[in-house]
Amino acid sequence: AVRALLQRHSSLRAGFEHEGLGRPVQIIRPAAEPAWHKIDLSLLDEAARQRRVAQILAEDRARRFDLASPPLLRCMLIRLTADQHRLILSSHHLLTDGWSVPILVQELFTLYAHKADAAALPRVTPYRDYLRWLAAQDRAAAVGAWQQALAGLEEATRLAPHDPGRAAVVSEQLPLALSEALTAALTQQARTHGLTLNTLIQAAWAILLGRLTGREDVVFGVTVAGRPPEIAGIETMVGLFINTLPLRIKLPPAKPLLHLLKELQDSQSRLIAHQHLGLAEIQALAGLGELFDTLIVFENYPIDRSSLTTEAGGLRLTRVEGHDAAHYPLSLAAIPGQRLQLRLDYQPDLFDRDTVEAMAGRLIRLLEAAVADPDQPIGRLDILAPEERHK
């Protein structure tokens, strides 16, 4: 079934080589064999099995891919008991984005049910449809829109020391979940004022950055899906469509929070048609180098949860988990649900956990303030806990 997936989606057979002036070139192989590894832990007791699984996962995440040796995908099947297994699919982000993963899981399940017969799946929308759309976009209009959005920006917004030569380290994560009451209140506040939950998260993050850096003009990265609705079938395509873009927000202390929220959503709406421009080109327009070192990802993928309870050839999915990492020093992921899930990914050589936990607490206080009084000036929003203010 995994081999059928590789043959079905050309992006999964990609490797990356350097030609000419050292520029990376994507090479699509006619065929590629996935790395496949099986481990049997069924003879271990439950505690020892859990420890061994955690160790295996940590080792797998630490393994790097050789970009010139496709496929940038490997598979591992862990036998837990006679009828329980865990399948680990690891891939480089160059192959797929988060939107693609549920598609791959569903297709893998369907292939398993049909003995790897790809005829059971719908036709793949070719990637060239996306490339054709991309080539037809008005580049000059996009350049003009981003120049206007970044006009007058004087410096980048960084929370960590800027060190281009710093060696990458494995990020750590701080997960937290808002209460059902706060999640419902935020959702209602957004609905009442014609806003998205994403806008509320972005505004709170901007205010937090402004307080931490002492600035009233901040920039951070936002990840967009990059799947234009004009392309038929774009929602079922597998590949890397996402784009990371700068989001600039000015924070005059006297401006009411609600005004800031509406201005933010309006400005983002005007830039939707120009989200195809690459980050490197946009940052070059500002002339300041890298504009930010923090990132927000609002993960709102179209996942069919009912597929988890469907049997296929005697197989049933009981749980699906994902783990990814960004190269930015600090990033925030937001996952909507009955309880809004937030996750801070941080580089432990740049931020200690106590600092990140303090940031998380301040972010939640800002979200609570947005619910309590959206008309108050943003300069009066208090991000400090009582004990911090007392100190």
C-alpha positions in Angstrom: 0.0 0.0 0.0 2.9 2.4 0.8 4.5 1.6 -2.6 1.2 2.4 -4.3 1.1 5.8 -2.5 4.6 6.5 -3.8 3.7 5.7 -7.4 0.4 7.7 -7.1 2.0 10.9 -5.8 5.0 12.1 -7.7 6.0 14.5 -4.9 6.7 11.5 -2.6 9.3 10.3 -5.1 11.2 13.5 -5.1 14.9 14.1 -4.2 16.8 17.3 -4.3 20.2 17.9 -6.0 22.3 20.9 -6.6 23.1 22.0 -10.1 24.6 25.0 -11.8 25.2 27.8 -9.3 24.4 25.5 -6.3 20.6 26.0 -6.7 18.5 23.0 -5.5 16.6 21.2 -8.2 13.8 18.8 -7.5 14.3 15.4 -9.2 11.2 13.1 -9.5 12.3 9.5 -9.8 10.2 7.0 -11.9 10.1 4.8 -8.9 11.4 4.8 -5.3 11.5 2.2 -2.6 10.6 3.3 0.9 12.8 2.4 3.8 10.9 -0.2 5.7 11.7 -1.4 9.2 9.8 -3.9 11.5 10.3 -4.2 15.3 8.6 -6.7 17.5 8.0 -5.6 21.1 5.2 -8.1 21.8 7.2 -10.1 24.3 7.9 -7.1 26.6 5.7 -6.1 29.5 3.5 -3.0 29.2 5.9 -0.6 31.0 9.0 -1.8 29.2 7.1 -1.6 25.9 6.1 2.0 26.4 9.7 2.9 27.3 11.0 1.2 24.2 8.5 2.9 21.9 9.4 6.3 23.3 13.0 5.6 22.7 12.4 4.4 19.2 10.4 7.5 18.3 13.0 9.8 19.8 15.7 8.1 17.7 13.6 8.2 14.6 12.9 11.9 14.9 16.6 12.6 15.4 17.6 10.9 12.1 18.2 13.2 9.2 17.2 12.7 5.6 19.7 12.8 2.7 17.9 15.2 0.3 19.7 13.6 -2.7 18.5 10.1 -1.8 14.7 9.8 -2.4 12.3 9.0 -1.2 12.5 11.3 1.8 10.0 9.0 3.5 10.6 6.0 5.8 8.2 3.6 7.4 8.4 1.6 10.6 6.0 -1.0 11.9 6.1 -1.8 15.6 4.3 -4.9 16.8 2.9 -4.2 20.3 0.8 -7.3 20.8 -0.6 -10.0 18.6 -3.3 -7.7 17.2 -2.0 -4.2 18.0 0.6 -2.4 15.8 1.9 1.1 15.5 2.9 2.4 12.1 5.3 5.3 12.0 5.6 7.4 8.7 8.4 9.9 8.8 9.0 12.3 5.9 10.8 15.5 5.2 8.6 18.6 5.1 9.8 19.3 1.5 7.5 16.5 0.4 4.3 17.3 2.2 2.5 19.9 4.3 0.2 19.3 7.2 -2.9 19.4 5.0 -1.5 16.4 3.0 -1.0 14.1 5.9 -4.7 13.2 6.6 -5.1 12.7 2.8 -2.2 10.2 2.8 -3.5 8.4 5.9 -7.0 8.0 4.4 -5.6 6.8 1.0 -3.3 4.3 2.8 -6.3 3.0 4.7 -8.3 2.7 1.4 -5.4 1.0 -0.4 -5.1 -1.5 2.5 -8.8 -2.3 2.2 -8.5 -2.9 -1.6 -5.2 -4.9 -1.5 -3.1 -1.9 -2.7 -5.2 -1.4 -5.9 -4.9 2.3 -6.7 -7.9 2.1 -9.0 -10.0 2.3 -5.8 -8.8 5.9 -5.3 -10.0 9.0 -7.3 -7.8 10.5 -10.0 -4.9 12.6 -8.7 -5.0 16.3 -9.7 -1.6 16.9 -11.4 0.8 19.3 -9.7 1.3 21.0 -13.1 -2.2 22.5 -12.6 -0.9 24.4 -9.6 2.3 25.4 -11.4 0.1 26.7 -14.3 -2.0 28.8 -11.9 1.1 30.1 -10.2 2.7 31.2 -13.4 -0.5 33.1 -14.3 -0.5 35.3 -11.2 0.3 39.0 -11.4 3.7 39.2 -9.8 4.0 43.0 -10.1 0.7 43.4 -8.2 2.0 41.1 -5.5 5.3 43.0 -5.2 3.4 46.3 -4.9 1.0 44.9 -2.2 3.9 43.6 -0.1 5.9 46.8 -0.5 2.9 48.8 0.8 2.4 46.4 3.7 6.0 46.7 4.8 6.6 50.4 4.0 8.3 52.2 6.8 9.3 49.1 8.8 12.6 50.0 10.5 13.8 46.7 12.0 13.1 43.0 12.4 11.3 41.6 15.4 13.4 39.1 17.2 13.1 37.5 20.6 16.4 35.6 20.4 19.9 36.7 19.5 20.5 36.7 15.8 23.1 34.1 14.9 23.0 32.8 11.2 25.8 30.4 11.9 24.2 28.8 14.9 23.9 25.0 14.8 20.3 23.7 14.7 19.0 21.8 17.8 16.0 19.6 18.3 13.1 21.8 19.5 11.1 21.1 22.6 7.4 21.5 23.1 5.1 23.0 25.6 1.4 22.0 25.0 -1.5 23.6 26.7 -5.2 23.6 26.3 -7.6 26.5 27.0 -10.7 25.7 29.1 -13.9 24.9 27.3 -15.4 28.1 28.8 -12.6 30.3 27.4 -12.7 28.6 24.0 -16.4 29.1 23.8 -16.1 32.7 24.8 -13.4 33.4 22.2 -15.4 31.7 19.5 -18.5 33.7 20.4 -16.5 36.9 20.5 -15.1 36.2 17.1 -18.5 35.4 15.7 -20.2 38.5 17.2 -17.7 40.8 15.5 -17.3 39.0 12.2 -13.7 37.9 13.1 -11.9 34.6 12.8 -10.4 32.8 15.8 -7.1 33.0 13.9 -7.3 36.8 14.0 -7.7 36.7 17.8 -4.7 34.5 18.2 -2.6 36.6 15.9 -3.5 39.8 17.7 -2.7 38.4 21.1 0.7 37.1 19.8 1.5 40.6 18.4 0.7 42.3 21.6 2.8 39.8 23.5 5.7 40.4 21.1 5.3 44.2 21.5 5.5 43.9 25.3 8.5 41.6 25.2 10.5 43.7 22.8 9.2 47.1 23.9 8.0 48.0 20.4 4.8 49.3 18.8 5.5 47.9 15.3 6.1 44.1 15.2 6.5 41.4 12.6 6.1 37.7 12.9 5.6 34.8 10.5 2.3 33.2 9.7 1.9 29.9 7.7 -0.8 29.9 5.0 -2.3 26.9 3.3 -1.3 28.1 -0.2 -4.1 26.1 -1.8 -6.0 28.4 -4.2 -9.7 27.4 -4.5 -9.6 28.3 -8.2 -7.8 24.9 -8.8 -10.3 22.1 -9.0 -9.2 19.2 -6.7 -6.6 21.3 -4.8 -8.0 20.1 -1.5 -7.0 16.5 -2.2 -3.6 17.2 -3.6 -0.5 15.9 -1.8 2.6 18.1 -1.7 4.1 21.2 -0.2 1.8 24.1 -0.8 2.2 26.1 2.4 3.9 29.5 2.4 5.3 31.4 5.4 4.6 35.1 5.2 5.4 38.1 7.4 2.5 39.6 9.3 3.1 43.2 10.4 1.0 44.8 13.1 1.2 48.3 14.5 0.3 48.6 18.2 -0.6 52.2 19.2 -1.3 52.0 23.0 -4.5 54.1 22.7 -6.1 52.0 20.0 -9.0 49.8 21.2 -8.4 46.1 20.9 -11.5 45.6 18.8 -10.3 48.2 16.3 -7.0 46.4 16.1 -8.7 43.1 15.5 -10.8 44.4 12.6 -7.9 46.3 11.0 -5.8 43.1 11.2 -8.5 41.0 9.6 -9.1 43.5 6.8 -5.4 43.9 6.1 -5.0 40.1 5.9 -7.9 39.8 3.5 -6.3 42.4 1.2 -3.2 40.2 1.0 -4.9 36.9 0.3 -4.5 37.3 -3.5 -0.7 37.9 -3.0 0.1 35.0 -0.7 1.9 33.1 -3.5 5.0 35.4 -3.4 8.0 33.6 -1.7 9.2 34.7 1.7 12.8 35.4 0.5 11.5 37.8 -2.1 9.1 39.5 0.3 11.9 40.0 2.9 14.2 41.4 0.2 11.6 44.0 -0.6 11.9 45.3 3.0 15.7 45.4 2.8 16.2 44.3 6.4 17.1 40.6 5.9 15.1 38.1 8.0 12.2 40.0 9.4 11.2 37.7 12.3 12.2 34.7 14.4 8.7 33.7 15.7 6.0 31.9 13.8 2.3 31.2 14.2 0.5 28.2 12.6 -3.2 27.8 12.8 -3.8 24.1 12.1 -7.3 23.8 10.6 -7.1 20.8 8.3 -10.2 19.1 6.8 -9.9 15.7 8.7 -12.6 13.1 8.4 -12.7 11.8 11.9 -15.2 9.1 11.0 -12.5 7.2 9.1 -10.8 6.3 12.4 -13.6 4.0 13.3 -13.9 2.3 9.9 -12.5 -1.2 9.4 -10.5 -2.1 6.3 -9.5 -5.7 5.7 -9.6 -6.4 9.4 -7.6 -3.3 10.3 -9.0 -0.5 12.4 -7.3 2.8 13.3 -7.5 3.6 17.0 -5.4 6.8 17.1 -3.5 9.1 14.8 -0.7 11.3 16.2 1.6 13.8 14.5 4.9 15.4 15.4 6.6 18.2 13.5 9.2 20.9 14.2 10.0 24.3 12.9 13.4 25.9 12.6 12.4 29.1 14.2 13.5 29.8 17.8 9.9 30.1 18.9 6.7 29.1 17.2 3.0 28.8 18.2 0.6 26.2 16.9 -3.1 26.6 17.5 -5.5 23.7 16.9 -9.2 24.5 17.1 -11.6 22.2 18.9 -14.0 22.1 21.9 -10.9 23.1 23.8 -8.5 25.3 21.8 -5.1 23.5 21.9 -2.0 25.7 21.9 1.6 24.4 21.5 4.8 26.4 21.9 7.8 24.9 20.1 11.1 26.4 21.3 14.8 25.9 20.9 16.1 24.9 24.4 19.5 26.5 23.8 17.7 29.9 23.4 14.8 29.7 25.8 14.5 27.8 29.1 11.2 26.2 29.9 10.3 28.6 32.7 10.5 31.5 30.3 8.3 29.7 27.7 5.8 28.8 30.4 5.7 32.5 31.5 5.0 33.5 27.8 2.2 31.0 27.6 0.6 32.4 30.7 0.8 35.9 29.4 -0.7 34.8 26.0 -3.7 33.3 27.8 -4.2 36.4 29.9 -4.3 38.4 26.7 -7.0 36.1 25.3 -9.0 36.4 28.5 -8.8 40.2 28.3 -10.1 40.0 24.7 -13.2 38.3 26.0 -13.6 40.4 29.1 -13.4 43.9 27.4 -12.6 44.1 23.7 -13.1 47.9 23.7 -10.2 48.6 26.1 -7.1 50.3 24.7 -4.4 47.7 24.0 -1.9 49.7 26.1 -4.0 48.9 29.2 -4.0 45.1 28.7 -2.2 43.5 31.6 0.0 40.5 30.7 1.5 40.0 34.1 0.4 37.4 36.7 -0.3 38.9 40.2 2.9 37.6 41.6 4.9 39.1 38.7 3.2 42.5 39.2 4.0 42.3 42.9 7.6 41.6 42.1 
